[in-house]
Amino acid sequence: GRICQLASLGNIITRAGVHLGGNIDYSGDSFDSYPNGLAALFGPDSVPDRGTVQIFCFIGLLELFVMKDIAGTGNEFVGDFRNGY
């Protein structure tokens, strides 16, 4: 659920024209030089494959090691991540 919510919000924000400042890589490509939506993942102007893999690996690490239920920390329901992060 939370991954879909973040993806939807990110799509809305970027389609509104709000992009991060600076460059996405050392070759000087800026964040706003990439298209919005699925075109950012597929197509001629898409984010490079290594960048996409890095994003998915980072999300996987967060899911496995940071965003987890820890017994005894006040979790009232499944998905309540009151574990200090």
C-alpha positions in Angstrom: 0.0 0.0 0.0 2.6 2.6 1.0 4.7 1.9 -2.1 1.7 2.6 -4.3 0.9 5.8 -2.3 4.4 7.1 -2.7 4.5 6.3 -6.4 1.1 8.1 -7.0 2.2 11.1 -5.0 5.6 11.2 -6.9 3.8 11.1 -10.2 1.4 13.9 -9.3 4.3 16.1 -8.0 6.5 15.6 -11.1 3.6 16.1 -13.5 3.0 19.4 -11.7 6.5 20.5 -12.7 8.2 20.1 -9.4 11.6 18.3 -9.7 14.6 17.9 -7.5 17.4 20.4 -8.1 20.8 19.4 -9.2 22.1 16.5 -11.3 21.1 12.9 -11.1 24.5 11.6 -12.1 28.1 12.7 -12.6 27.7 13.3 -16.3 25.5 16.3 -15.6 22.0 15.1 -16.4 19.5 17.0 -14.4 16.5 15.5 -12.7 14.1 17.5 -14.9 15.7 16.1 -18.1 13.9 12.8 -17.7 10.2 12.4 -18.6 7.3 11.8 -16.2 5.5 8.6 -15.5 6.2 5.3 -17.2 8.3 7.1 -19.8 10.9 7.6 -17.1 11.4 3.8 -17.0 10.7 2.8 -20.6 11.7 4.6 -23.8 14.5 6.4 -25.4 14.9 9.2 -22.7 14.4 6.9 -19.7 16.5 6.7 -16.6 19.5 4.4 -17.2 19.0 0.7 -16.2 21.6 0.9 -13.4 19.8 3.8 -11.9 16.5 1.9 -11.9 18.2 -1.1 -10.3 19.7 1.1 -7.6 16.2 2.6 -6.8 14.6 -0.8 -6.5 17.5 -2.2 -4.4 17.3 0.8 -2.0 13.5 0.3 -1.6 14.1 -3.4 -0.9 16.7 -2.7 1.7 14.3 -0.3 3.4 11.5 -2.9 3.4 13.7 -5.6 4.8 15.8 -3.8 7.4 14.1 -0.5 8.4 10.4 -0.7 7.9 9.5 -3.8 10.0 7.3 -4.5 12.9 9.3 -4.7 16.2 7.5 -6.4 19.0 7.2 -4.3 22.2 7.6 -0.9 20.6 4.0 0.2 20.6 2.8 -1.2 17.3 -1.0 -1.0 17.5 -1.7 -2.6 14.2 0.1 -4.3 11.2 2.1 -1.7 9.4 2.4 0.7 12.3 6.1 1.4 12.3 6.8 3.1 15.5 10.3 1.8 15.7 12.3 5.0 15.8 12.5 5.7 12.0 
